[in-house]
Amino acid sequence: MSMQPAIDGTEREGSRALASRATAAGWFAVSLVLTLLGLILVTFLIARVVPIDPVLVMVGDRATPEAYEQARRSMGLDNPLYWQFLEYVGSVAIGDLGQSVMTGREVLADTMRAFPATLELALAATLIGSLLGVPAGVLAAVRRGRLSDHVVRLVSLIGYSLPVFWLGLVALLVFYARLGWVAGPGRIDIAYQYSVPAMTGFVMLDALLAGEWAAAGNALSHLILPASILGYVSMAFIARMTRSLMIEQLSQEYVLAARAKGLPARTVIWRHAFGNVLVQVITVITLTFAYLLEGAVLTETVFAWPGLGLYITQALFSADLNAVLGGTLVIGVCFVLINRGVELLYRIFDPRIR
């Protein structure tokens, strides 16, 4: 008899927890849909503001007024703006981003073909930036005011300040044109292009799966330079943020108490101080990855890397509005999803904000 209230209390707590999680999941889904709708609205309005006439791009400047008007009606541009937006939302909802004037293919197919290249480059750059940036930031914080701290801050400042495209051009000139240490622009040499079957979209991984070791090495050689440039830029940001977070933790009383107890310096730094900033560091790395997905446009252009950045740039010069909007929308969706993922990471790793 005495156990019954306790069991009822446990069931009520469990029900409340489930209801709370369901409510949180519902709000998360609603906020995600609203954010995506806002993103679609912004891209739609940009398409109507930019000084590019999509009808003229399609029919050419020698078309008759009748042909121009017929094309305009077929594209739905004679409808009210709100109706055009609703049609655009409906098309996006079913995965129809229109047809590219530049390639003649569906924009969604083009973006899905280019996205693995951008993802491959961003992943490699984030890996380089994290492996170098986190230890550098911790080292600079621990040895604050000393030579190693000044070196890390100077290297970070250079990477944070110099334009990415300029770094890319210099790297191409030195390491490809003069020294010949790495392959040049592009994702893989033409000699290997048709020997690698397309399975995952990641050229190097596809080459490894197919047992084409020479092609995999060639793809890696092409990846090193652009990934290193972007990795250096991301390393600069990650190191600066890690340093700031660690300096704040190292001045806390619990760190002083741990040192006073005689704990080894490695334990105090990595287990206690770094453990308390791990969530923030993961957030910084994740947001850096999101930035690389959207900010690799210039790097892809300089290195002729066939990713979304190069695709959008070429579409912009070709006045291919559907392709520009489609690529922008895909990157925007990735950015939104990554940001939402960061919020979930906070909830997973930090119980205080659940």
C-alpha positions as CSV (number, residue, x, y, z in Angstrom):
1,M,0.0,0.0,0.0
2,S,2.8,2.4,0.9
3,M,4.4,2.0,-2.5
4,Q,1.4,3.1,-4.6
5,P,1.8,6.9,-4.2
6,A,5.5,6.6,-5.1
7,I,4.6,4.7,-8.2
8,D,1.9,7.2,-9.1
9,G,4.3,10.0,-8.6
10,T,6.9,8.4,-10.8
11,E,4.4,7.8,-13.5
12,R,3.3,11.5,-13.3
13,E,6.9,12.6,-13.6
14,G,7.4,10.4,-16.6
15,S,4.3,11.7,-18.2
16,R,5.3,15.3,-17.6
17,A,8.7,14.6,-19.1
18,L,7.3,13.0,-22.2
19,A,4.8,15.9,-22.6
20,S,7.6,18.4,-22.2
21,R,9.7,16.6,-24.8
22,A,6.8,16.4,-27.2
23,T,6.1,20.1,-26.7
24,A,9.8,21.0,-27.3
25,A,9.8,18.8,-30.4
26,G,6.7,20.5,-31.6
27,W,8.1,24.0,-31.1
28,F,11.3,23.0,-32.7
29,A,9.4,21.7,-35.8
30,V,7.3,24.9,-36.0
31,S,10.3,27.2,-35.6
32,L,12.2,25.3,-38.2
33,V,9.3,25.6,-40.7
34,L,8.9,29.3,-40.0
35,T,12.6,29.9,-40.4
36,L,12.6,28.0,-43.7
37,L,9.6,30.0,-44.9
38,G,11.4,33.2,-44.0
39,L,14.5,32.0,-45.9
40,I,12.3,31.3,-49.0
41,L,10.6,34.7,-48.7
42,V,14.0,36.4,-48.6
43,T,15.4,34.6,-51.6
44,F,12.1,35.2,-53.5
45,L,12.2,38.9,-52.8
46,I,15.9,39.1,-53.8
47,A,14.9,37.5,-57.1
48,R,12.4,40.3,-57.7
49,V,14.7,43.1,-56.6
50,V,17.9,42.2,-58.5
51,P,18.2,44.0,-61.9
52,I,18.0,40.7,-63.9
53,D,15.0,40.1,-66.2
54,P,14.5,36.3,-66.2
55,V,12.2,36.5,-69.2
56,L,14.9,38.3,-71.2
57,V,17.5,35.7,-70.1
58,M,15.2,32.9,-71.5
59,V,14.0,34.4,-74.8
60,G,17.0,36.6,-75.6
61,D,17.2,40.2,-76.6
62,R,16.1,39.6,-80.2
63,A,12.7,38.1,-79.3
64,T,9.5,39.9,-80.5
65,P,7.2,41.6,-77.9
66,E,4.7,38.9,-78.5
67,A,7.2,36.1,-77.7
68,Y,8.4,38.0,-74.7
69,E,4.9,38.4,-73.3
70,Q,4.1,34.8,-74.0
71,A,7.2,33.6,-72.1
72,R,6.4,36.0,-69.3
73,R,2.9,34.5,-68.9
74,S,4.3,31.0,-69.1
75,M,6.6,31.8,-66.2
76,G,3.7,33.1,-64.2
77,L,5.2,36.6,-63.9
78,D,1.9,38.2,-64.9
79,N,0.3,37.0,-61.6
80,P,0.2,39.1,-58.5
81,L,3.4,39.0,-56.3
82,Y,1.7,37.1,-53.4
83,W,0.5,34.5,-55.9
84,Q,3.9,34.1,-57.4
85,F,5.3,33.6,-53.8
86,L,2.7,30.9,-53.0
87,E,3.5,29.1,-56.3
88,Y,7.2,29.4,-55.4
89,V,6.7,27.9,-52.0
90,G,4.6,25.1,-53.5
91,S,7.3,24.4,-56.0
92,V,10.1,24.4,-53.4
93,A,8.0,22.1,-51.2
94,I,8.0,19.4,-53.8
95,G,11.6,19.9,-54.7
96,D,11.1,21.9,-57.9
97,L,13.6,24.7,-58.0
98,G,13.1,25.4,-61.7
99,Q,15.3,24.8,-64.7
100,S,18.7,26.2,-65.2
101,V,19.2,28.3,-68.3
102,M,23.0,27.8,-68.0
103,T,23.0,24.0,-68.0
104,G,19.5,23.2,-69.3
105,R,19.0,20.8,-66.4
106,E,16.8,20.9,-63.2
107,V,18.4,23.2,-60.6
108,L,17.9,20.7,-57.9
109,A,19.8,18.0,-59.8
110,D,22.6,20.5,-60.5
111,T,22.8,21.5,-56.8
112,M,22.8,17.9,-55.6
113,R,25.6,17.2,-58.1
114,A,27.7,20.1,-56.8
115,F,26.9,19.8,-53.1
116,P,29.2,16.8,-52.3
117,A,32.2,18.8,-53.6
118,T,31.4,21.7,-51.3
119,L,30.7,19.3,-48.4
120,E,34.0,17.5,-49.0
121,L,35.9,20.8,-49.0
122,A,34.2,22.1,-45.9
123,L,34.7,18.9,-44.0
124,A,38.4,18.8,-44.8
125,A,38.8,22.4,-43.9
126,T,36.9,22.1,-40.6
127,L,39.0,19.0,-39.7
128,I,42.2,20.9,-40.3
129,G,41.0,24.0,-38.5
130,S,39.8,22.0,-35.5
131,L,42.9,19.9,-35.1
132,L,45.1,22.9,-35.2
133,G,42.9,25.6,-33.7
134,V,41.8,23.9,-30.5
135,P,45.3,23.0,-29.2
136,A,46.6,26.3,-30.3
137,G,43.9,28.2,-28.4
138,V,44.5,26.1,-25.3
139,L,48.2,26.6,-25.5
140,A,47.8,30.3,-25.9
141,A,45.5,30.6,-22.9
142,V,47.7,28.5,-20.7
143,R,50.9,30.4,-21.6
144,R,49.1,33.8,-21.7
145,G,51.5,36.7,-22.3
146,R,54.4,34.5,-23.3
147,L,56.0,33.9,-26.7
148,S,53.8,31.0,-27.7
149,D,50.7,33.1,-26.9
150,H,52.0,36.0,-29.1
151,V,52.8,33.6,-31.9
152,V,49.3,32.0,-31.9
153,R,47.7,35.4,-31.7
154,L,49.8,36.8,-34.6
155,V,49.1,33.7,-36.8
156,S,45.4,33.9,-36.0
157,L,45.3,37.6,-36.8
158,I,46.9,37.1,-40.2
159,G,44.5,34.3,-41.0
160,Y,41.6,36.3,-39.8
161,S,42.5,39.4,-41.7
162,L,43.8,38.4,-45.1
163,P,41.3,37.9,-47.9
164,V,40.7,34.2,-48.7
165,F,40.9,34.6,-52.5
166,W,44.3,36.4,-52.1
167,L,45.7,33.6,-50.0
168,G,44.4,31.1,-52.6
169,L,46.1,32.9,-55.5
170,V,49.4,33.1,-53.6
171,A,49.2,29.4,-52.6
172,L,48.5,28.4,-56.2
173,L,51.5,30.5,-57.4
174,V,53.9,29.1,-54.8
175,F,52.9,25.5,-54.2
176,Y,51.5,24.6,-57.6
177,A,53.1,26.8,-60.2
178,R,56.6,27.2,-58.7
179,L,57.2,24.2,-56.5
180,G,54.8,21.7,-58.1
181,W,54.1,20.0,-54.7
182,V,50.3,19.7,-55.2
183,A,47.9,19.5,-58.1
184,G,46.3,22.7,-59.4
185,P,42.7,23.8,-59.9
186,G,39.9,21.4,-60.3
187,R,38.8,18.3,-58.3
188,I,40.7,15.6,-60.2
189,D,42.8,15.4,-63.4
190,I,41.0,14.6,-66.6
191,A,43.1,11.5,-67.0
192,Y,41.4,10.0,-63.9
193,Q,38.0,11.7,-64.3
194,Y,36.3,8.8,-66.1
195,S,38.0,6.0,-64.2
196,V,36.2,6.8,-61.0
197,P,32.6,5.6,-60.8
198,A,30.2,8.0,-59.1
199,M,28.9,6.3,-56.0
200,T,28.8,8.8,-53.1
201,G,29.7,12.0,-54.9
202,F,32.9,12.3,-52.9
203,V,35.6,11.7,-55.5
204,M,38.4,10.6,-53.2
205,L,36.1,8.2,-51.4
206,D,34.6,6.8,-54.7
207,A,38.2,6.2,-55.9
208,L,39.1,4.3,-52.8
209,L,35.9,2.2,-52.9
210,A,36.7,1.4,-56.6
211,G,40.3,0.5,-55.7
212,E,41.6,3.3,-58.0
213,W,44.5,4.3,-55.7
214,A,46.2,6.6,-58.2
215,A,43.0,8.5,-58.7
216,A,42.5,8.8,-55.0
217,G,46.0,10.2,-54.6
218,N,45.3,12.7,-57.4
219,A,42.0,13.8,-55.8
220,L,43.8,14.2,-52.4
221,S,46.5,16.3,-54.1
222,H,43.8,18.6,-55.6
223,L,42.1,18.9,-52.2
224,I,45.1,19.8,-50.1
225,L,45.5,23.4,-51.2
226,P,42.0,24.7,-51.0
227,A,41.3,22.7,-47.8
228,S,44.5,24.1,-46.3
229,I,43.5,27.7,-47.1
230,L,40.1,27.4,-45.7
231,G,41.4,25.3,-42.8
232,Y,43.9,28.1,-42.0
233,V,41.1,30.7,-41.9
234,S,38.9,28.5,-39.7
235,M,41.9,27.6,-37.5
236,A,42.4,31.4,-36.8
237,F,38.8,31.8,-35.7
238,I,38.7,28.6,-33.6
239,A,42.0,29.3,-31.9
240,R,40.9,32.9,-31.0
241,M,37.6,31.7,-29.5
242,T,39.2,28.7,-27.7
243,R,41.8,31.0,-26.2
244,S,39.1,33.4,-24.9
245,L,37.0,30.7,-23.4
246,M,40.0,29.0,-21.8
247,I,41.3,32.2,-20.2
248,E,38.0,32.8,-18.6
249,Q,37.9,29.2,-17.2
250,L,41.5,29.2,-16.0
251,S,40.8,32.2,-13.8
252,Q,37.9,30.5,-12.0
253,E,38.2,29.4,-8.3
254,Y,37.7,25.7,-9.0
255,V,40.8,25.7,-11.2
256,L,42.8,27.4,-8.5
257,A,41.5,24.9,-6.0
258,A,42.4,22.0,-8.2
259,R,45.9,23.3,-8.6
260,A,46.2,23.9,-4.9
261,K,45.3,20.2,-4.3
262,G,48.3,19.2,-6.4
263,L,46.5,17.8,-9.4
264,P,48.7,17.5,-12.5
265,A,48.6,20.5,-14.8
266,R,47.3,18.3,-17.7
267,T,44.4,17.1,-15.7
268,V,43.5,20.6,-14.6
269,I,43.7,22.0,-18.1
270,W,42.1,19.3,-20.2
271,R,39.7,17.6,-17.8
272,H,38.5,20.4,-15.7
273,A,38.9,23.7,-17.6
274,F,38.6,22.4,-21.2
275,G,35.8,20.1,-20.1
276,N,33.7,23.1,-19.0
277,V,34.1,24.9,-22.4
278,L,33.8,21.8,-24.6
279,V,30.2,22.6,-25.5
280,Q,31.1,26.2,-26.6
281,V,34.1,24.9,-28.6
282,I,31.9,22.3,-30.3
283,T,29.5,25.1,-31.1
284,V,32.3,27.3,-32.6
285,I,33.5,24.4,-34.7
286,T,30.0,23.6,-35.9
287,L,29.2,27.2,-36.8
288,T,32.6,27.4,-38.6
289,F,31.6,24.4,-40.7
290,A,28.3,26.2,-41.6
291,Y,30.2,29.3,-42.5
292,L,32.5,27.2,-44.8
293,L,29.5,25.8,-46.5
294,E,28.3,29.2,-47.4
295,G,31.6,31.1,-47.4
296,A,33.7,28.9,-49.7
297,V,32.4,30.7,-52.8
298,L,35.6,32.7,-53.5
299,T,37.8,29.7,-52.7
300,E,35.9,27.4,-55.1
301,T,36.1,30.1,-57.8
302,V,39.9,30.6,-57.4
303,F,40.6,26.8,-57.4
304,A,37.9,26.0,-60.0
305,W,36.4,23.6,-57.4
306,P,33.1,22.3,-58.9
307,G,31.0,23.0,-55.8
308,L,28.0,25.1,-55.0
309,G,30.1,28.3,-54.7
310,L,31.5,27.9,-58.2
311,Y,28.0,26.9,-59.5
312,I,26.4,30.0,-58.0
313,T,29.2,32.3,-59.3
314,Q,28.9,31.0,-62.8
315,A,25.1,31.2,-62.7
316,L,25.4,34.8,-61.5
317,F,27.6,35.8,-64.5
318,S,25.1,33.9,-66.8
319,A,22.2,35.8,-65.2
320,D,20.7,32.4,-64.4
321,L,18.3,33.5,-61.7
322,N,16.8,30.0,-61.0
323,A,20.3,28.6,-60.4
324,V,21.4,31.4,-58.2
325,L,18.3,31.2,-56.0
326,G,18.4,27.4,-55.9
327,G,22.0,27.3,-54.8
328,T,21.4,30.0,-52.3
329,L,18.4,28.3,-50.9
330,V,20.2,24.9,-50.5
331,I,23.1,26.6,-48.6
332,G,20.6,28.6,-46.5
333,V,18.7,25.4,-45.6
334,C,22.0,23.7,-44.6
335,F,22.8,26.8,-42.4
336,V,19.5,26.7,-40.7
337,L,19.6,23.0,-40.0
338,I,23.2,23.2,-38.7
339,N,22.1,26.1,-36.3
340,R,19.2,24.0,-35.1
341,G,21.6,21.1,-34.6
342,V,23.8,23.3,-32.5
343,E,20.8,24.1,-30.3
344,L,20.2,20.3,-29.9
345,L,23.9,19.9,-29.0
346,Y,23.5,22.4,-26.2
347,R,20.6,20.5,-24.8
348,I,22.5,17.2,-25.0
349,F,25.8,18.3,-23.5
350,D,24.5,21.0,-21.1
351,P,21.7,19.8,-18.8
352,R,21.3,23.3,-17.3
353,I,19.4,24.6,-20.4
354,R,17.1,21.6,-20.9
